[in-house]
Amino acid sequence: MLESERYGEAMELLRFLLQCQGQEERHYEEWQSLLDWLEAAFPYAARNEEAEGNSSSGDEDLREEDMARILANSKLQEDAEYPAKLLKKVMHEPLSEATILALEQLSYLEGNEVDEELSAWLREEKVHPLLQFRTLQTLRRRGVQGTLELVRGQETVQVEIETVPLQNEDFPPQVSQVLERVAGQAEVHEPTLYYFAQELWGQFMMSIYGSSDYRALLGGDYALLDIWAGALHQIVSESLNGSRQEEETRSMYGITDGMRFQFEGAYRSLKGFVKTSLLDK
């Protein structure tokens, strides 16, 4: 967040962490020191964060979109090679926050050449699933329509660009229902776990969008949502605590022995994503 100058979001996250209980005292001291420094160094960001909380989300999104469009087109006027430079960053440089920012800027530049370059790249090259999804979002923001065939993981899928979610709220309800289950258990057992589960689940959904795992999640029953919630809880708990207590986790989510095979499959999918993820969050 600091590298991409999202100071207001960083402050919001720190305030959230300071409200959580069960961590070592030194963590709270570090979080409070960082928050104090941010508020002193970037007071305008603190004011903007407060003001945004009092404004409608629609007005906020409109202002941000207008500003981004103006910025992108002003850079285009200064440098005719600006779109090509952004495409090069996206297609040929390591995946980073700068890559995502380049995709966002491409969203606001006119010209069919960008659409054709990005679409061909997704069809023909092996692209990390997270970067694939971000690029699909860019194509939708640019107004591209139709179906795009691409390789996601080990399978070939067809994605309708005009239905690609642009925000977490745009995903089908089953996606948020998994998080709701984790939130219910984390509130009782481990309050800080939910924030990290939310981050991981959001990225994982982007990485499997359109795949067989994604379609199975949407078409599954309540038991399958419990299985995914349990696997998500398990993987985040291991990351935070360094220990694996699978039986306890399965008990929390009502995952019986008969559901264990599916649970282990969901766990492996999440574990594999964590190991191969290229984004340093």
C-alpha positions in Angstrom: 0.0 0.0 0.0 2.8 2.4 0.8 4.7 1.6 -2.4 1.6 2.5 -4.4 0.9 5.6 -2.2 -2.4 4.2 -0.8 -1.8 5.9 2.5 -5.5 6.3 3.4 -6.1 2.5 3.0 -2.9 1.8 5.0 -4.2 3.9 7.9 -7.6 2.2 7.7 -6.0 -1.3 7.9 -3.8 -0.3 10.9 -6.8 1.0 12.8 -8.6 -2.3 12.1 -5.6 -4.3 13.4 -5.4 -2.2 16.5 -9.0 -3.1 17.4 -8.2 -6.8 17.1 -7.3 -8.8 20.2 -5.0 -11.7 20.9 -1.8 -10.5 19.4 1.6 -9.8 21.1 1.9 -6.4 22.7 4.9 -5.5 20.4 2.6 -5.9 17.4 0.2 -3.3 18.7 3.1 -0.9 19.5 4.5 -1.3 15.9 1.1 -0.8 14.3 0.4 2.3 16.5 3.8 3.8 15.7 3.3 3.3 12.0 -0.2 4.8 12.2 1.1 7.8 14.1 3.8 8.3 11.5 1.4 8.1 8.6 -1.1 10.5 10.1 1.8 13.0 10.7 3.5 12.5 7.3 0.3 12.4 5.2 -2.4 14.4 6.9 -4.2 15.0 3.6 -4.6 11.3 3.2 -6.2 11.0 6.7 -8.6 13.8 5.8 -9.4 12.3 2.5 -10.1 8.9 4.1 -12.5 10.6 6.5 -14.2 12.6 3.8 -14.6 9.6 1.6 -16.4 7.8 4.4 -19.0 10.6 4.4 -19.5 10.7 0.6 -21.5 8.3 -1.6 -19.5 5.5 -3.2 -20.9 6.4 -6.6 -19.6 10.0 -6.5 -16.2 8.8 -5.2 -15.9 6.2 -8.1 -16.9 8.9 -10.6 -14.3 11.3 -9.3 -11.5 8.7 -9.4 -12.5 7.6 -12.9 -12.5 11.1 -14.2 -9.2 11.9 -12.7 -7.6 8.7 -14.0 -8.9 9.4 -17.5 -7.6 12.9 -17.5 -4.2 11.8 -16.2 -3.9 9.0 -18.8 -4.8 11.2 -21.7 -2.5 14.0 -20.6 0.4 11.6 -20.6 -0.7 10.4 -24.1 -0.5 14.0 -25.4 3.0 14.3 -24.0 4.2 10.9 -25.3 2.6 9.2 -28.3 4.4 6.0 -27.3 2.7 6.0 -23.9 0.3 3.1 -24.7 3.2 1.0 -26.1 5.2 1.6 -22.9 2.3 0.5 -20.7 1.7 -2.6 -22.8 5.4 -3.5 -22.5 5.3 -3.2 -18.8 2.2 -5.4 -18.6 3.4 -8.1 -21.0 7.2 -8.2 -20.5 8.1 -7.1 -17.0 7.7 -9.0 -13.7 4.2 -8.9 -12.1 4.1 -6.1 -9.5 2.0 -3.3 -8.3 3.4 -1.2 -11.2 1.9 -3.8 -13.6 -1.5 -3.4 -12.1 -1.2 0.4 -12.2 -0.2 0.2 -15.9 -3.4 -1.9 -16.6 -5.5 0.7 -14.8 -4.0 3.4 -17.0 -4.7 1.4 -20.2 -8.3 1.3 -19.2 -8.7 5.0 -20.0 -6.8 5.1 -23.3 -8.8 5.0 -26.5 -7.9 2.9 -29.5 -8.6 -0.6 -30.8 -4.9 -1.4 -30.9 -4.8 -1.8 -27.2 -7.8 -4.1 -27.2 -6.2 -6.3 -29.9 -2.8 -6.4 -28.3 -4.2 -7.5 -24.9 -6.7 -10.0 -26.3 -4.0 -11.7 -28.5 -1.6 -11.8 -25.6 -4.1 -13.6 -23.4 -5.0 -16.1 -26.1 -1.5 -16.9 -27.2 0.8 -16.6 -24.1 1.1 -18.4 -20.8 0.0 -15.7 -18.4 -0.2 -15.9 -14.6 -3.9 -16.3 -13.6 -4.0 -13.2 -11.5 -2.5 -11.1 -14.3 -5.0 -12.7 -16.7 -7.9 -11.7 -14.5 -6.6 -8.1 -14.1 -6.2 -7.9 -17.9 -9.8 -9.2 -18.4 -11.0 -6.4 -16.1 -9.1 -3.9 -18.2 -10.7 -5.2 -21.4 -14.2 -4.9 -19.8 -13.5 -1.4 -18.6 -12.4 -0.5 -22.1 -15.9 -1.7 -23.4 -14.7 -4.9 -25.1 -17.4 -7.5 -25.6 -17.6 -11.1 -26.7 -16.0 -14.4 -25.6 -12.2 -14.9 -25.1 -10.7 -18.4 -25.0 -7.6 -18.7 -22.9 -5.7 -21.2 -20.7 -6.3 -20.9 -17.0 -4.1 -23.2 -15.0 -4.3 -26.6 -16.6 -7.5 -26.1 -18.6 -8.8 -24.0 -21.5 -11.8 -21.8 -20.6 -14.1 -19.4 -22.4 -14.7 -16.1 -20.6 -17.4 -13.6 -21.5 -15.6 -10.3 -21.1 -18.7 -8.2 -20.3 -19.5 -10.4 -17.3 -16.0 -10.2 -15.7 -16.4 -8.8 -12.1 -14.9 -5.4 -11.6 -15.4 -5.4 -7.8 -15.7 -8.0 -5.1 -19.4 -7.2 -4.9 -19.8 -8.3 -8.5 -18.9 -11.9 -7.8 -21.8 -14.3 -7.3 -23.2 -14.6 -3.7 -21.5 -18.0 -3.1 -18.1 -16.2 -3.1 -19.1 -13.9 -0.2 -21.0 -16.7 1.6 -17.7 -18.6 2.0 -16.2 -15.5 3.7 -19.2 -15.1 5.9 -18.7 -18.6 7.3 -15.0 -17.8 8.0 -16.0 -14.5 9.6 -18.3 -16.3 12.0 -15.7 -18.7 13.2 -12.8 -16.2 13.2 -14.8 -13.8 15.4 -14.9 -16.5 18.1 -11.5 -18.1 17.7 -9.1 -15.8 16.0 -10.3 -12.2 15.1 -7.2 -11.2 13.0 -7.6 -14.2 10.8 -10.6 -12.8 8.9 -8.7 -9.9 7.3 -6.0 -12.1 5.8 -8.6 -14.7 4.8 -10.5 -11.9 2.9 -7.4 -10.9 1.1 -6.4 -14.4 0.1 -9.9 -15.4 -0.9 -10.3 -12.3 -3.1 -7.0 -13.1 -5.0 -7.8 -16.8 -5.2 -11.2 -16.1 -6.8 -9.5 -13.9 -9.4 -7.0 -16.7 -10.1 -9.6 -19.5 -10.7 -12.3 -17.3 -12.3 -14.0 -19.3 -15.1 -12.2 -22.6 -14.2 -13.8 -25.9 -13.2 -13.1 -25.1 -9.5 -14.9 -21.8 -9.9 -17.9 -23.4 -11.7 -18.1 -26.1 -9.1 -18.1 -23.6 -6.2 -21.0 -21.7 -7.8 -23.0 -24.9 -8.5 -22.4 -26.6 -5.2 -24.5 -26.9 -2.1 -24.1 -25.5 1.3 -21.8 -28.3 2.3 -19.3 -27.4 -0.5 -19.3 -23.8 0.8 -18.4 -25.1 4.3 -15.6 -27.2 2.7 -14.1 -24.1 1.0 -14.5 -22.0 4.1 -12.8 -24.7 6.2 -9.9 -25.0 3.8 -9.5 -21.2 3.7 -9.5 -21.0 7.5 -7.0 -23.8 7.7 -4.5 -22.3 5.2 -4.6 -18.8 6.8 -4.4 -20.2 10.3 -1.3 -22.2 9.3 0.3 -19.1 7.9 -0.4 -17.0 11.0 0.4 -19.7 13.7 2.8 -22.1 12.0 0.8 -25.1 13.1 -1.7 -27.4 11.4 -4.8 -28.4 13.4 -6.9 -29.9 10.7 -9.3 -31.9 12.9 -10.2 -28.8 14.9 -10.8 -26.8 11.7 -13.0 -29.5 10.2 -15.0 -29.7 13.4 -15.6 -25.9 13.3 -17.2 -26.2 9.8 -19.0 -29.5 10.2 -16.8 -31.2 7.7 -17.3 -35.0 8.2 -15.0 -37.8 7.3 -17.1 -38.3 4.2 -16.3 -34.8 3.1 -12.6 -35.0 3.9 -11.5 -35.8 0.3 -13.2 -32.7 -1.0 -11.7 -30.7 1.9 -8.2 -31.8 1.1 -8.7 -31.0 -2.6 -9.9 -27.4 -1.7 -6.9 -27.1 0.6 -4.4 -28.2 -2.1 -5.9 -25.7 -4.5 -5.4 -22.8 -2.0 -2.0 -24.1 -1.0 -0.9 -24.3 -4.6 -2.1 -20.8 -5.3 -0.2 -19.4 -2.3 3.0 -21.1 -3.5 2.7 -19.8 -7.1 1.4 -16.4 -6.4 3.6 -13.7 -7.8 2.1 -10.7 -6.1 3.9 -9.5 -3.0 1.0 -8.2 -1.0 
